[in-house]
Every structure is written in structure tokens, then in C-alpha cells.
């Protein structure tokens, strides 16, 4: 049938239209006057940096979808709350003025607790009552609005930066340059993603997460406490979203709706990579980040997200299951 | 009440259960399995055979009736708790994790006792030699017969006292069906009580100690496998007249 083949590209097209809002000003401005090769390399480095940050935030979203088939529209708010909580501890006049590193660690812990709280307090009771997936999806939209406006009330509309690592001079790496802050964030993000892969592939709980994603009933029948695995996934997703929020706030700026803006790219990344696959989310996010940044070599920066999402449409037309997704068997 | 070694391994009484609100698939069904017994459940499509196994195992909520394991009331307990109490379950469909390797599937089978993995994996390699050579292979790339072996091995990793099999021969070639029934016999011979639901009624009753015939969610007949195979009504209604001449 042709219809289902058209559905995902149609969703992607909707994302392109939504992304017409001005981009968040991601990445270094590519200076004119340098050779094309150098500018391309610079855009590529910026793209990788942007892509790995999207990937960190998207992995949790993808794992939640994989284990309970819920599209969590409120995941972007976990990112914002991670960043604003770290800002409160680090740079807010009303906060304790901690250094960014312990503030970030506390935000990650807070993100994990927030993930546990929404699973225990909201999603688990709703699942136990047999609430349908569409209804749950609408609840995530409501939760997203609620959390976003709580942040708006508490944090306000002004963009802000963390107290440390704000303005830095770029290290000259031949044709390209990168600030120590951005280099550290990129390397840390890559390390975190490798850690996530190792956890999923090499640990008992990671294999259980993959088993629950594949077949929830069979996992339960194997003696796995599926509810506990789902709780771990929520905590893990919340922690990663908070960390991604701190990283994004560090290389860019903290705003009350930063997570909501990133959400579009997270969805694009996980659909492009293959829904429900953590590795797919990583690969898809990286592609989205790189295309968004490299497109600025030829096109206005305001359109960078639109190009990334157009790539999503093209890939889905050729490979509807995404880059690493498995084709659904029909019949 | 705690476990009683002399009580039946499984005693399910007057089970009422179903998938949709207000519609009962099982309407007062009872089965009992003694230690070391191989018990078969047969019946026409829609009789509630698979539903019975799911209700006993905790994958489906029991609306009324009781499920006892070695005398302990486990009605309403979740499936993973039943595994902890010594019950293994092999579903009819999707009975392996296709994206996981054979080894990972077996590790999931003994998730609650990871330290025993090596010992149990060695025992399973002896029972199912085909699995030993394919430890690193993705389960999704195996044949139907091999998957069924892996599914049984996964369920046996925890050394269950009771193994629940949901149509283990479904979709297999006659050769693989023979292999599966042979293994079920071996597993039972090693002391594991087995409750097996089967579409292949004649083969099921040939190897079972006792059998139940379900019809429309209720017990229709019960007796030893040999007795049911000779029962005129069972032959007429459930085995087909060809069974009479064999």
C-alpha cells in the first residue's frame, strides 16, 4: 500500500513547516573570507557538536518510545528544566552560586528524579488504567504546556548564560577553530553516548531495556520486572535530557523554551535514525545536526532546521523505517 | 500460605478470564498438574486454551477463581513473580527476542539469577546442541524450529518446576514437530511438570499422562491421554474420525 509509506514523510513535512521559526542561532558564525574547505570543516565541527547534543537529549525520548510506545511531547521541557535548574544553582542571584560542574551534576540528578516522578506519579497509574496511547500522547502535550509555563513563571523570558565558561577565545586548529568549552562539551557528549551504548550492550539492565523494547510480554515472562525497567528508562531519559540541556545552555544560551525548540530536532533525529532505537536516535541526531550546520554555507541561517528536516523527508521516502530501523513485517 | 511440596504443582480452579470488558473467554475452567506430570490441553479454536495458560501465568487478569502453585495462592500475581516461583512459559508466537543474540536470550531467561548463567547455559547446550554453536547469532535469523528450541531453553534457564507450553508445534514442519515433542518428553522425564496446550490434539494426547478437553471456555472432558484417544465422543468432536482408524 502507498498510504503508510507517505505518512512519515508527511509528518516530516509538517516538522519542516513548523521549523520555519527563526533558528536558535546555533553554532559559530562561519567567517567569510576563508577558503571553502576551511568553512566546510568549521561547519562540520559545529554540526557534530550540535548533533551530539541533540543525540544526548533524543536517546531518552527514543528509549521511552521503545519501551512503552509513548511519544513524550514533554521531553523538551526536561531539557529546559535541566538547564534552568543548573542556572539557578550556578548563576541566579537567588541561588547558592555553585560552580557549574556541581550544578550540572545536581541538574542531572534532578532530571533523573523528575523522570522517576512522572513515571510513578503519572504514566504508571495511567497505564494501569489501560489509557490508550492517543490519550497518553495528549496528556504529554498538556504536561509540556504546564511545565513550560512553570519555567516561564519561575525563570522569566530573559535569555541568560552560566557564570563560568561564558566567553572564550577559540583554539586555532589550522583551518578551523573551536573554543575549549565547545571542544570539552563535544568530547564529553561523545563519551556519554559511548557510555550509553556500552550500558545498553554490555550490562544486564541494558540488555533488559532492549528486551523490553523488543517484546514486553516475553520480557515479563522471562522474570524481568518490566515496570522497574520502564522506571529506569524514565530516570535515564530524564538525566540525559537534563545533561543535554546544560550542554546546550553552555554552548548557546538558556531560554525558557529552549527544550521545546530542540524537541522538533529530537523527533527528526529519532525518526530519521529509526523509531525506538537508541543507536538510531544517535545516528539520526548527528545527521540532523551536521546538515543543519553545513547548510548555512549556502543558505540563510534561519533556514538551517528546514534543510535538516528536508533530509529527513528524502531519507524516509527512500527508507521509510529510518536509517537503522527494521522494516515492519506485514502478514 | 507458603509452598507445600506435596500439593499439586498447579491447581487452577473455576477460572474466569477474558480480554474485553464483559466478555469472558474462560467461563469456569479448572486444571491440575501433579509433580512430574505431563498434562495436555486440547480443544477447538477459540476454546480458550491459550487464554488459560496466560491467566495461570499472570499475563491476563483472572476475574474469578484461584490459581495455586504448590498450594500457595498466586492468583493475580504478575508473570515475573510466577517466574520467581518456578514457572516457565513459552508463548506460541514471538517467543524469542529477535534483536538479541542466542546468548542474550538465554541470559534474559535467567535474569533473576545471573550467577547461574554458565551452569544453566551448559545444561541447555546439552539438551539443545544446535544452540551451543549459535551463541552469537541473532535469534531473529534462526529457523522456526530453532527458535522454538531457543524459546524452550530460555524458559528452562530458571530450572522451573512447571513449564507452560502454548502450542509448541504450531507452524513447524512435521520433522521439527517430532523434535519438539521429543524434547518435551525429555524435559518432563527430567522431572519438570509440563502443561501443554496443543492444536495437534492426537500427538499431544499420545505423549501426555493426562489431558483436558476445553470447549467454549469450560472443561468438556478429562482423563489419561490414552483414555481420551479412545473416547468416542472426543474422537467424534475433537480428533476427527481419521483418529479412529489409526
Interface residues (C-beta under 8 A of the other chain):
Chain A: X204 X207 X208 X210 X211 X214 X215 X217 X218 X219 X220 X221 X222 X223 X224 X225 X226 X326
Chain B: X57 X59 X78 X79 X80 X83 X84 X89 X91 X94 X95 X96 X97 X98 X99 X100 X104 X107 X108 X109 X110 X111 X112 X114 X154 X155 X158
